[in-house]
Amino acid sequence: MSDVLQNTTALVTGASSGIGAATAIRLAAEGATVALVARRRDRLTDLASTIEAAGGRAVVIEADVSDAAAAEAAVSEAVDRMGRLDILVNNAGIMLLGPALQASVEEWDRMLSVNVSGVLAITHAALPHLVRAAEDSPRGIADIVTISSTAGRVARPGSSVYNLTKFGVNAFSEALRQELVTQRVRVGVIEPGTVDTELVTHNAAPIREAAERQVSSIESLRPDDIADAVSYMVTRPPRAAVNEILIRAAEQTW
């Protein structure tokens, strides 16, 4: 345990697995009280037990962030239970791949709902609390970190709408960064390359198998690698704002 984030609180979306779970564990280890937000309550409960067994503090909030009302309620519940909100980590996301010609519009809508609308809804609800936290926190700062992707930098065949969502959150984050500078709310994006998570498993078998073959010859990043990057961003002194981190697997070329 560390005390670098002592007396702060954080909300992590998509906390039930992968990058979200690793990030929640890391922030709790740094001293923050962490609100765990996702749809799978059983996994959140297990994660909260893990955090508490290590001496940390966590609250479980079951919510689907793609539902604007649920996202707003999740932020309100987090603030009610933790007393404040200093750090928001937008991690919930879905990646559904395949050629546009054969794509399902329903799948496109799902990606837009989670990857874009979910980020917007949670961020909008959290902003007033983050601004207040920056005003009265001993740190003198608050943080928004959004997990984007290398797909927010480079468009590739078969991922057109996923690219759209990640390019979009990058642009949103940069505009928001400029708006919030005077309110002392730092805004950053982390753009992971290939990470060993369940993200690709939401695809149909042929696409999933092709994606797995593509990365079979390299050592993928681990969720802890991305949690390290989140921790680095939010633990900088108030004079420093790290607005973007691009982190690829060492052998990744794309």
LUMVEXFI-679566 format. One record per residue: residue in one letter; y, x, z of N, C-alpha, C, O, CB in turn. Coordinates in steps of 0.1 Angstrom, whole numbers, plus 5000, padded with zeros to 4 digits. Glycine has a CB too. Layout:
! LUMVEXFI-679566
AYXZYXZYXZYXZYXZ/...
This chain:
! LUMVEXFI-679566
M498850085000500050005000501350095000501350195006500049915012/S502350044993503650104992504650004997504449884998503950164978/D505850055000506949965004508049964995509149904998507450005018/V507850014983508950024973509549884969510649864966508550094961/L508649784969509049644966509049554979508949434978508149584955/Q509049614990509049535003510249435003511349474999509149635015/N509949315008510949215009511349154996512449094995512149265017/T510549174986510849114973509649024969508549024975510949224961/T509848934960508848844955508748854940509748884933509148694959/A507548824935507348824920506448704916505648664924506648964916/L506748664904505948554898505248614885505948664877506748424895/V503948604884503248654873502448544866501648474872502248774877/T502748514853502048414846500848474839500748594837502948344835/G499848394836498548444831497848534840497248634836498848514817/A497948504853497548594864496048584866495448664875498248574876/S495348504859493848484862492948584857491748584860493448344857/S493448674848492548774843493448884836494648874835491648714832/G492748994832493349094824494649154829494749194841493649044811/I495649164820496849234824497549154835498149224844497849234811/G497549024835498248954846497648974859498349004869498148804843/A496348984860495649004873495949144878496249174889494148984872/A495849244869496149384872497549404877497849474886495849474860/T498449334870499849344874500149284887500849344895500749274863/A499549174890499749104903499249194914499849214925498948974904/I498049254912497449354922498449474924498649514936496049404918/R498949524913499849644914501149604922501549684930500149694900/L501749494918503049454925502849424940503649464948503649334918/A501749364943501449334957501249474964501649484976500149254958/A500549564958500349694964501649774966501749854975499449784955/E502649734958503949794960504849724971505949764974504749794947/G504249614976504949554987505449414984505949344993506049634992/A505449364972505949234968504949124972503749144972506249224953/T505549014976504748884977504648834963505648814956505348784987/V503448794958503248764944502748614942501748574949502248854937/A503448544934502948404930502048424918502548474908504148314927/L500848384919499848394908499848254901499448154906498448424914/V500248264888500348134880499448144868499448234860501848114876/A498548044867497648024856496947894857497247814866496648144855/R496147864847495447734847494147734855493647634860495047694833/R493547854857492147864863492347894878492348004882491347974856/R492347784886492647804900491547884907491847964916492647664907/D490247874903489247944910489448094908489248164918487847904904/R489848134897490148284895491348324903491348434908490348314880/L492348244903493548274911493248284926493648374933494648174909/T492348194931491948204945491248334948491448394958491148084948/D490348374939489548494941490548614941490448714949488548514930/L491548614931492548724931493348724943493648834948493348704918/A493748614948494548614960493748674972494348744980495048464964/S492548644973491648704983491548854982491648924992490248634983/T491448904970491449044967492749114972492749214979491149074953/I493849054968495149104972495349104987495749204993496249024966/E494948994994495148985008494149075016494549125026494848835013/A492949095010492049195017492549335017492249415025490649185010/A493449365007494049495006495349505014496049615014494249534991/G495749395021496949405029498149345022499249345028497249535033/G497949285010499049225003499249075006498449015014498949244988/R500249014999500548875001500548804987501248854978501848855009/A499948684986499848614973499848464976499248424986498748664965/V500448394967500348244967499748204953500048254943501648174970/V498948104954498248044942498947924937499147834944496748014945/I499347924924499947814918499247784905499447854895501547834916/E498547674904497847634892498847564883499447464887496647534895/A499047614871499947554861499747604847499247714845501447584865/D499947514838499947544823501347564819502147474817499247434815/V501747694816503147724814503647664800504847664798503347874814/S502747634792503147574779503647434780504247374771501947574769/D503447374792504047244796505347274803505347324814503047154804/A506447234797507747274803507947214817508447284826508947214794/A507547094819507647034833506847114843507247134854507246884833/A505647154839504747224848505247364850505147414862503347234841/A505847424840506447554842507647554852507747634861506947614829/E508447454851509547434860509047414874509647464884510547324856/A508047324875507447294888506847424895506947434907506447184887/A506247504887505647624892506647724898506447774908504847694881/V507847734891508847814896509447764909509647834919510047834886/S509647634909510147564921509147584933509647614944510447414919/E507947564930506947584941506947724946506847754958505547544936/A506947824937506947964941508147994950507948064960507048054928/V509347944946510547974954510447904968510847964978511847934947/D509947784968509747704980508847784990509047795002509247564978/R507747834984506747904993507048044996506648095007505447894986/M507848114988508148254990509548274995509948385000507848334977/G510448174993511848184997512848244988514048224990511848275009/R512348304977513248364967512448404955511148394955514048484973/L513048464945512348514933513148634928514248624923512148404922/D512548754929513148874925512648934911513348994904512948984935/I511448894908510748954896509948844889509248774895509849074900/L510148834876509348744867508648834857509248904850510248644860/V507348814856506548884846505948774837505048694841505448974852/N506448764825505848664815504748734808504848814799506948624804/N503548694812502348764807501448664799500648704791501548824818/A501448534803500548434796500648444781501748444776500848294801/G499548454774499648454760498248434754497248434760500148594755/I498248394741497048374733497148434719498248434714496748224733/M496148484714496148544701494948484692493848504695495948704702/L495348404682494448344673494648394659495748374653494548184674/L493748474654493848544642493248474630492348384632493348684643/G493548524618492948464606493948444595495148434597492248344609/P493548444582494448424571495148294572494548194576493648434558/A496348284568497148164568496548054560496647934563498648194564/L495948094548495447994539494347914546494247794543494948064527/Q493547974555492447904561492847864576492047804583491247984562/A494047884580494447864594494547714597494747634589495747934597/S494347694610494547554616495947554622496347634629493447524627/V496647444618498047424623497947404638498847444645498747304616/E496847344643496747324657496647464664497247474675495447244660/E496047564658495947694664497347754664497747824674494947784657/W498147734653499447784653500347724664501047794671500147764639/D500147594666500947524676500547574690501447584699500647374675/R499247604692498847664705499547794708500047814719497347674706/M499547884698500248014700501747994703502248054712500048104688/L502347904695503847884697504047824711505047864718504347794687/S503147734715503347664728503247764740504047764749502347554730/V502247854739502047944751502948064749503648104759500547994751/N502948134738503648264736505148254735505848344739503148334724/V505648134730507048124729507648014739508448044748507448084715/S507147894737507647784746507347814761508247784769507047654742/G506247874764505947904778506848004783507347994795504547954779/V507148114776508048214780509448154782510148184792508148324770/L509948064773511248004774511347914786512247924794511547924761/A510247834789510347744800510347814813511147774822509147644799/I509447904815509447974828510648054830511248054841508148074828/T511148124820512348204821513548124824514348154833512648284808/H513748004817514847924820514847874834515847864841514847804810/A513647834839513547784853513847894863514347864874512247724855/A513448014860513548124869514948184870515348244880512548234866/L515748174859517048244858517948224870518448324875517748204845/P518248104874519148084885518748164898519548214905519347944888/H517448154900516848224912516948374911517248444921515348184914/L516748424899516848574897518248624899518548724905516348604883/V519248544894520648584895521048584910521748674914521548484887/R520548484917520848474932520248594939520848654948520348344938/A518948634935518248744941519048874939519148954948516848754936/A519548894927520349014924521549024932522049134936520649014909/E522148904936523348904944523148934958523949004965524048764943/D521948894964521748914978520649004983520449024994521548774985/S520049064973518949154976519449294979520449344973517949164964/P518849364989519149504992519049594979519749694978518349555003/R518149554970517949634958519149614949519449704941516749584950/G519849504950521049474941520649454926521449474917521949594942/I519449414924518949394910517749294910517149274921518449534905/A517549224899516349144897515749184883516449244875516648994898/D514549134880513849184868513149074861512548984867512949294871/I513249074848512348994839511649094830512249174823513148894831/V510249084830509449164821508549074813507848994819508649274829/T508649084800507749004792506749094784507149194779508648924781/I505449054785504449134778504449084764504048974760503049114785/S504849174755504849144741503649214734502549204740506249194734/S503849294724502649354717503149444706504349434702501749244711/T502349534702502649614690502849514678503449544668501549714686/A502249394679502449294669503849234668504149164659501449174671/G504649274678506049244678506949344671508149334670506549224692/R506249454666506949554659506449564644507249594635506649694666/V505149544642504549564629503749444625502849404632503649694629/A504049374614503349264609502049304601502149404594504249174600/R500949234603499749274596499049144591499249034596498849344606/P498249164580497549044575496648984585496049054593496749084563/G496648854585495748784594496348754608495648684616494548854596/S497548794610498148774623499548724622500448744631498148894632/S499848644611501248614608501948534619503048564623501248534595/V501348434625501948354635501948424648502948414656501248214636/Y500948504651500948584663502148684662502848704672499648664665/N502248744650503448834648504748754650505648814657503448884634/L504848634645506048554647506348544662507548554666505848414640/T505348504670505648484684506048614691506948604700504348434691/K505548724687505848844695507148904690507948954698504748954693/F507448904677508748934672509848844679510848894682508848924656/G509448724680510448624686510748654701511948654704509848484685/V509748684709510048714723510748844724511548864734508748714731/N510548944715511349064716512749034713513649084720510749164705/A513048954703514448914700515148844712516248864716514548834687/F514348744717514848664728515148754740516248744746513848554732/S514348854743514548934754515749024753516449054762513249024756/E515949074740517049164738518449084739519349134745517049224724/A518448964734519648884736519948854750521048854755519548754727/L518848814757518948784772519348904779520248894789517548734777/R518849024776519249144783520849164782521449194792518649264776/Q521349144770522849154769523549054777524649084782523149154754/E523048934777523748824785523748854800524748814807523048694782/L522648914805522548914819522949054825522749074837521048894823/V523449144817523849274823524849254834524649324845524549354811/T525849174833526849164844526349094856526949104867528049084838/Q525149014854524548954866523549034873522848994883523948824862/R523349164868522449254874520949214873520149244882522849284888/V520649134863519249104860518749184848519249164837519048944857/R517849284851517349364840516249284832515549214838516749494846/V516249314819515349244810514649344802515249434796516049134801/G513249344802512549434794511349374788510849274792512149554803/V510749444778509549404771508549524771509049644770509749354757/I507349494773506249594772505349554760504949444759505449604785/E505149644751504449624739503149694738503049814734505349664726/P502049634744500749704744500149704730500349614722499849644754/G499349804728498449804716497149744721497149644728498149954711/T496049794717494749744720494349764734494349874739493649804711/V494149644741493749654755492449574757492249474751494949584764/D491649634766490349574769490549444778490449454790489349674775/T490749334771490949204779490149104771489449124761492449164780/E490248974776489548864769490348804758489948704752489248754779/L491548864754492448804745491748774731491948664726493648894742/V490948864726490348844713489248734714488848684704489748974708/T488748704726487548614727487848474724486948394722486948624741/H489148434723489548294719489348264704489548154700490948274723/N489048364696488848344682487448304678486548324686489248474675/A487348254666486048214661485148344659485748454658486148144647/A483848324660482948444660483248544649483248664652481548394659/P483348504636483548604626484848684628484848814625483648534612/I485948624632487148694634487048784647487548894647488348594636/R486448734657486248814669485448934666485749044671485548724680/E484348914658483449034655484249134647484049254649482248984648/A485049094637485849184629486849264638486949384636486549104618/A487449194647488449254656487749364665488249474667489149154664/E486549324670485749414678485349544670485349654676484549344684/R484949524658484549634649485749734647485549854647483949584636/Q486949674645488149754643488449854654488849964652489349664641/V488149804667488449894678487249964684487450034694489149804689/S486149944678484950004684484950154684484250214693483649954676/S485650214676485650364675486750424684486850554684485850414661/I487550344691488650404699488450354714487750254716490050364694/E489050434723488950384737490250304739491350354739488950514746/S490050174742491150084744491850114757491250164766490649934743/L493050064757493750064770493149974780492349884776495250024768/R493349994793492849904803494049824809495149874808492149984814/P493749714815494849634821495749714831496949684832494249514827/D495049804838495849884848496849964841497949994847494849974856/D496650014828497650094821498950014819500050064820497050134808/I498749884816499949794814500549764827501849754828499549664806/A499749744838500349714851501149834856502249814862499249694861/D500749954852501550074855502950064849503950104855500850204851/A502950024836504250014829505149914835506349934836503949984814/V504549794839505349694846505949744859507149734862504549564849/S505149814867505549874879506649974877507649974884504349934887/Y506550054867507550154864508950084861509950124866507150244852/M508849984853510149904849510849854862512049874863509749794840/V510049784870510749704881510949794893511649744903509849594885/T510549914894510750004905511850104902512050194911509550064910/R512450104891513550194888514750164898514950054902514050194873/P515550264901516750244909517750154901517650144889517450374913/P518550084909519449984902520350044891520749974882520349924912/R520550174891521350234880520650244867521250274857521850374884/A519250224867518450244855517750114851517250044859517450354858/A517850094838517149974832516250024820516750074810518249864827/V515050014822514050044811513749914804513149824809512750104817/N514349904792514249784784513149764775512849654771515549764776/E512349874772511249854763510249974765510650084766511849864748/I509049934766507950034766506849994756506349894756507350044781/L506650094747505550074737504450164741504550284743506050114722/I503250104743502150184748500850144740500350034741501850154763/R500450244732499250224724498050304730498250394738499450274710/A496850264726495650344729495850474722496450484711494350274724/A495450584728495750714723495250734708495850814701495150824731/E494150674704493650684691494050574681493550574670492150694692/Q494850494686495250374678496350414667497350484671495850264686/T496150384655497050414644498050304640499050324635496350464632/W497650174643498450064639499350014650500149924647497549954634/
